[in-house]
Amino acid sequence: MGRWEPNARGRLEAAAMSLFQERGYDRTTVEEIAARAGLTERTFFRYFTDKREVLFWGSEHLRKLMLSAIEDAPEAAAPLDAIAAALDAAASMLQQRREHARERQELIAAHAELRERELIKLATLAASCAEALRGRGITEPAASLTAEAGIAVFKVAFTRWIEAPEAQELSRHIRVALEELRAITAGTDAAPAARARKASPKAKSPRP
C-alpha cells in the first residue's frame, strides 16, 4: 500500500509549473516533475493522466461551481443574470491565483496542444451552462446564446485581469465586461463601461 503524501496534488502542480518555466513545457517530463515534488511517478499518475492535465485539473471543479451558481440563482433571475452569478462564482475560485493564472496562460498561448485543450474546456463550460439554463426553463436558442455570451465575457474579463499592470478583482472585470455586453445588445453607448474599466486601478469598485 502506498504511503500517504500530504498535499501531493499541490506539490506536483507547483513542481510542474516551476519546471515548465525553467526548462520549457515540451522538455519537461513526468519523471522530472515527480522528482522535483519529492514523489514517485506512480503518485503523479494517481492525480494526473499526463503533464498536460496539471494545467487543467481544476476545470471540473470550476464547471460544478458555475452550474451550482446557475441552479441557485433566484427563480425570477433573467438568463444573463443567472450566468452572471456563475461568472462571479468562477471569479471567487480564481481570484487568489492571479500569478499562477498568468503563467498558465502564457504556457497555453505558446503551445497548440494546450490551446486546443483550453478551447475544449471553454466549449464544455458553455454547453454545461446552456444545459443548466434549460433546466431553469430557458428555451433554445436563448439558453445556448446566453451561455456562449457568458463564456465570451469570461474570456475578455480574464484576459484583462491577468494583463492589468496592477492587481484588481476578477469580479470587477467581469462586471465591466457584462455591462459592455448589455450596452451592445441594447444598442446603447458602451463608453460608460469602458471608462469604468480604464478608471484608476487603485479606486475600489463598489460591490453590487
Sine and cosine of phi, psi and omega as CSV:
sin_phi,cos_phi,sin_psi,cos_psi,sin_omega,cos_omega
0.00,0.00,0.74,-0.68,-0.01,-1.00
-0.94,0.34,0.55,-0.84,-0.01,-1.00
-0.99,0.17,0.46,-0.89,-0.03,-1.00
-0.94,0.34,0.73,-0.69,0.02,-1.00
-0.90,-0.43,0.93,-0.36,-0.04,-1.00
-0.88,0.47,0.76,-0.65,0.04,-1.00
0.79,0.61,0.67,0.75,-0.05,-1.00
-0.87,0.49,-0.67,0.74,-0.03,-1.00
-0.88,0.47,-0.71,0.70,0.00,-1.00
-0.90,0.43,-0.62,0.78,0.02,-1.00
-0.91,0.41,-0.65,0.76,0.02,-1.00
-0.92,0.40,-0.65,0.76,0.02,-1.00
-0.89,0.46,-0.73,0.69,0.00,-1.00
-0.89,0.46,-0.66,0.75,0.01,-1.00
-0.91,0.42,-0.68,0.74,-0.01,-1.00
-0.89,0.45,-0.74,0.68,-0.02,-1.00
-0.88,0.47,-0.63,0.78,0.03,-1.00
-0.89,0.45,-0.71,0.70,0.00,-1.00
-0.94,0.35,-0.61,0.79,0.04,-1.00
-0.86,0.51,-0.62,0.79,0.01,-1.00
-0.95,0.30,-0.62,0.79,-0.07,-1.00
-0.98,0.19,-0.72,0.69,-0.15,-0.99
-0.96,-0.29,-0.30,0.95,-0.10,-0.99
0.99,-0.13,0.53,-0.85,-0.05,-1.00
-0.87,0.49,-0.74,0.67,-0.09,-1.00
-0.89,0.46,-0.57,0.82,-0.10,-0.99
-1.00,-0.01,-0.06,1.00,0.01,-1.00
-1.00,0.02,0.72,-0.70,-0.01,-1.00
-0.95,-0.32,0.33,-0.94,0.07,-1.00
-0.87,0.50,-0.64,0.77,0.02,-1.00
-0.85,0.53,-0.68,0.73,0.00,-1.00
-0.92,0.38,-0.63,0.78,0.02,-1.00
-0.88,0.47,-0.74,0.67,-0.01,-1.00
-0.88,0.48,-0.69,0.73,-0.01,-1.00
-0.90,0.44,-0.67,0.74,0.00,-1.00
-0.89,0.46,-0.57,0.82,0.00,-1.00
-0.99,0.14,-0.12,0.99,-0.04,-1.00
0.96,0.27,0.50,0.87,-0.04,-1.00
-0.79,-0.62,0.06,-1.00,0.01,-1.00
-0.99,-0.14,0.31,-0.95,0.08,-1.00
-0.88,0.48,-0.57,0.82,0.02,-1.00
-0.87,0.50,-0.66,0.75,0.04,-1.00
-0.91,0.42,-0.66,0.76,0.04,-1.00
-0.81,0.58,-0.74,0.67,-0.09,-1.00
-0.97,0.25,-0.13,0.99,0.16,-0.99
-0.96,0.27,-0.39,0.92,-0.07,-1.00
-0.94,-0.35,-0.50,0.86,-0.09,-1.00
-0.70,-0.71,0.60,-0.80,0.05,-1.00
-0.97,0.23,-0.51,0.86,0.04,-1.00
-0.31,-0.95,0.05,-1.00,-0.07,-1.00
-0.92,0.40,-0.45,0.90,0.03,-1.00
-0.88,0.48,-0.63,0.78,-0.08,-1.00
-0.94,0.34,-0.23,0.97,0.10,-0.99
-0.86,0.50,-0.52,0.85,-0.04,-1.00
-1.00,0.08,-0.17,0.99,-0.12,-0.99
-0.79,-0.61,0.12,0.99,-0.14,-0.99
-0.90,0.44,-0.39,0.92,-0.02,-1.00
-0.99,0.11,-0.03,1.00,-0.11,-0.99
-0.88,0.48,-0.66,0.76,-0.04,-1.00
-0.93,0.37,-0.64,0.77,0.05,-1.00
-0.89,0.45,-0.67,0.75,0.03,-1.00
-0.88,0.48,-0.69,0.72,0.00,-1.00
-0.87,0.49,-0.73,0.68,-0.02,-1.00
-0.90,0.43,-0.60,0.80,0.02,-1.00
-0.89,0.45,-0.69,0.72,-0.01,-1.00
-0.93,0.37,-0.66,0.75,0.01,-1.00
-0.90,0.44,-0.65,0.76,0.02,-1.00
-0.88,0.47,-0.64,0.77,0.00,-1.00
-0.91,0.41,-0.63,0.78,0.05,-1.00
-0.90,0.43,-0.71,0.70,-0.02,-1.00
-0.90,0.43,-0.54,0.84,-0.06,-1.00
-1.00,0.02,-0.10,1.00,0.01,-1.00
-0.88,0.48,0.51,-0.86,0.00,-1.00
-0.79,0.61,0.56,-0.83,-0.07,-1.00
-0.85,0.53,-0.57,0.82,-0.04,-1.00
-0.99,0.10,-0.02,1.00,-0.06,-1.00
-0.90,0.43,0.68,-0.74,0.08,-1.00
-0.93,0.38,0.39,-0.92,-0.01,-1.00
-0.79,0.61,-0.70,0.72,-0.04,-1.00
-0.93,0.36,-0.50,0.87,0.06,-1.00
-0.94,0.35,-0.58,0.81,0.07,-1.00
-0.91,0.42,-0.66,0.75,0.06,-1.00
-0.91,0.42,-0.61,0.79,0.03,-1.00
-0.86,0.50,-0.62,0.78,0.04,-1.00
-0.90,0.44,-0.63,0.78,0.03,-1.00
-0.91,0.42,-0.66,0.75,0.00,-1.00
-0.92,0.39,-0.59,0.81,0.04,-1.00
-0.91,0.42,-0.61,0.79,0.05,-1.00
-0.90,0.43,-0.65,0.76,0.04,-1.00
-0.89,0.47,-0.65,0.76,0.00,-1.00
-0.88,0.47,-0.63,0.77,-0.01,-1.00
-0.90,0.43,-0.51,0.86,0.01,-1.00
-0.97,0.25,-0.60,0.80,-0.14,-0.99
-1.00,-0.05,-0.32,0.95,-0.21,-0.98
-0.80,0.60,-0.67,0.74,-0.10,-1.00
-0.99,0.16,0.04,1.00,-0.06,-1.00
-0.84,-0.54,0.65,0.76,-0.08,-1.00
-0.89,0.46,-0.72,0.69,-0.03,-1.00
-0.91,0.42,-0.66,0.75,0.07,-1.00
-0.87,0.49,-0.68,0.73,-0.01,-1.00
-0.89,0.46,-0.63,0.77,0.01,-1.00
-0.91,0.41,-0.73,0.69,-0.01,-1.00
-0.90,0.44,-0.66,0.75,0.02,-1.00
-0.88,0.47,-0.69,0.72,-0.04,-1.00
-0.92,0.39,-0.57,0.82,0.06,-1.00
-0.89,0.45,-0.66,0.75,0.04,-1.00
-0.90,0.44,-0.70,0.71,-0.01,-1.00
-0.88,0.47,-0.70,0.72,-0.03,-1.00
-0.89,0.46,-0.44,0.90,-0.09,-1.00
-1.00,0.00,-0.09,1.00,-0.09,-1.00
-0.71,-0.71,0.83,-0.56,-0.08,-1.00
-0.86,0.50,-0.67,0.75,-0.04,-1.00
-0.91,0.42,-0.54,0.84,0.02,-1.00
-0.97,0.24,-0.60,0.80,0.07,-1.00
-0.88,0.48,-0.65,0.76,0.03,-1.00
-0.90,0.45,-0.68,0.73,0.00,-1.00
-0.91,0.42,-0.61,0.79,0.03,-1.00
-0.91,0.41,-0.65,0.76,0.05,-1.00
-0.89,0.45,-0.63,0.77,0.05,-1.00
-0.89,0.45,-0.67,0.74,0.01,-1.00
-0.87,0.50,-0.73,0.68,-0.02,-1.00
-0.91,0.40,-0.62,0.78,0.04,-1.00
-0.91,0.42,-0.62,0.78,0.03,-1.00
-0.91,0.42,-0.66,0.75,0.05,-1.00
-0.87,0.48,-0.71,0.71,0.00,-1.00
-0.89,0.46,-0.71,0.70,0.00,-1.00
-0.89,0.45,-0.65,0.76,0.00,-1.00
-0.92,0.38,-0.64,0.77,0.03,-1.00
-0.91,0.41,-0.63,0.78,0.04,-1.00
-0.88,0.47,-0.67,0.74,0.02,-1.00
-0.89,0.45,-0.65,0.76,0.03,-1.00
-0.91,0.42,-0.61,0.79,0.05,-1.00
-0.92,0.39,-0.63,0.78,0.06,-1.00
-0.89,0.46,-0.56,0.83,0.05,-1.00
-0.91,0.42,-0.36,0.93,0.06,-1.00
-1.00,0.01,0.04,1.00,0.02,-1.00
1.00,-0.10,0.12,0.99,0.03,-1.00
-0.98,0.18,0.81,-0.58,-0.05,-1.00
-1.00,0.04,0.20,-0.98,0.08,-1.00
-1.00,0.08,0.52,-0.86,0.11,0.99
-1.00,0.03,0.07,1.00,-0.09,-1.00
-0.86,0.52,-0.65,0.76,-0.04,-1.00
-0.88,0.47,-0.76,0.65,-0.03,-1.00
-0.93,0.36,-0.64,0.77,0.01,-1.00
-0.89,0.46,-0.68,0.74,-0.01,-1.00
-0.92,0.39,-0.68,0.74,0.00,-1.00
-0.90,0.44,-0.71,0.71,0.01,-1.00
-0.90,0.44,-0.64,0.77,0.04,-1.00
-0.90,0.44,-0.62,0.78,0.02,-1.00
-0.89,0.45,-0.67,0.74,0.03,-1.00
-0.92,0.38,-0.58,0.81,0.07,-1.00
-0.89,0.45,-0.67,0.74,0.06,-1.00
-0.87,0.49,-0.69,0.72,0.01,-1.00
-0.87,0.50,-0.70,0.71,-0.01,-1.00
-0.88,0.47,-0.70,0.71,0.00,-1.00
-0.90,0.43,-0.74,0.67,-0.03,-1.00
-0.90,0.44,-0.66,0.75,0.00,-1.00
-0.88,0.47,-0.70,0.72,0.01,-1.00
-0.89,0.45,-0.69,0.72,0.03,-1.00
-0.88,0.47,-0.63,0.78,-0.04,-1.00
-0.90,0.44,-0.74,0.67,-0.07,-1.00
-0.98,0.21,-0.34,0.94,-0.02,-1.00
-1.00,-0.09,-0.19,0.98,-0.02,-1.00
-0.88,0.48,0.69,-0.72,-0.01,-1.00
-0.89,0.45,-0.48,0.88,0.05,-1.00
-0.83,-0.56,0.56,-0.83,-0.06,-1.00
-0.90,0.43,0.75,-0.67,0.12,-0.99
-0.73,-0.68,0.24,-0.97,0.00,-1.00
-0.95,0.32,0.71,-0.70,0.07,-1.00
-0.87,0.50,-0.59,0.80,0.00,-1.00
-0.87,0.49,-0.54,0.84,0.04,-1.00
-0.91,0.41,-0.71,0.71,0.03,-1.00
-0.88,0.48,-0.61,0.79,0.02,-1.00
-0.91,0.42,-0.70,0.72,0.00,-1.00
-0.87,0.48,-0.67,0.74,0.00,-1.00
-0.91,0.42,-0.71,0.70,0.01,-1.00
-0.89,0.45,-0.60,0.80,0.06,-1.00
-0.91,0.42,-0.66,0.75,0.05,-1.00
-0.88,0.48,-0.65,0.76,0.03,-1.00
-0.91,0.42,-0.66,0.75,0.03,-1.00
-0.90,0.44,-0.71,0.71,0.01,-1.00
-0.87,0.49,-0.65,0.76,0.01,-1.00
-0.91,0.42,-0.65,0.76,0.00,-1.00
-0.91,0.41,-0.73,0.68,-0.04,-1.00
-0.93,0.36,-0.44,0.90,0.03,-1.00
-1.00,0.10,-0.13,0.99,-0.01,-1.00
0.96,0.27,0.41,0.91,0.00,-1.00
-0.95,-0.31,0.02,-1.00,-0.06,-1.00
-0.97,0.25,0.83,-0.56,0.03,-1.00
-1.00,0.05,0.03,1.00,-0.08,-1.00
-0.87,0.50,-0.66,0.75,0.01,-1.00
-0.84,0.55,-0.66,0.75,0.02,-1.00
-0.92,0.40,-0.63,0.78,0.01,-1.00
-0.91,0.42,-0.64,0.77,0.02,-1.00
-0.91,0.41,-0.60,0.80,0.03,-1.00
-0.89,0.45,-0.62,0.79,0.00,-1.00
-0.92,0.40,-0.57,0.82,-0.06,-1.00
-1.00,0.07,-0.05,1.00,0.00,-1.00
-0.88,0.47,0.28,-0.96,-0.03,-1.00
-0.80,0.61,0.80,-0.59,-0.01,-1.00
-0.91,0.42,-0.26,0.97,-0.01,-1.00
-0.99,0.14,-0.26,0.97,0.03,-1.00
-0.97,0.23,0.78,-0.62,-0.05,-1.00
-0.99,0.16,0.81,-0.59,-0.03,-1.00
-0.98,0.21,0.59,-0.81,0.01,-1.00
-0.95,0.32,0.54,-0.84,0.10,-0.99
-0.97,0.23,0.57,-0.82,0.03,-1.00
-0.93,0.37,0.00,0.00,0.00,0.00
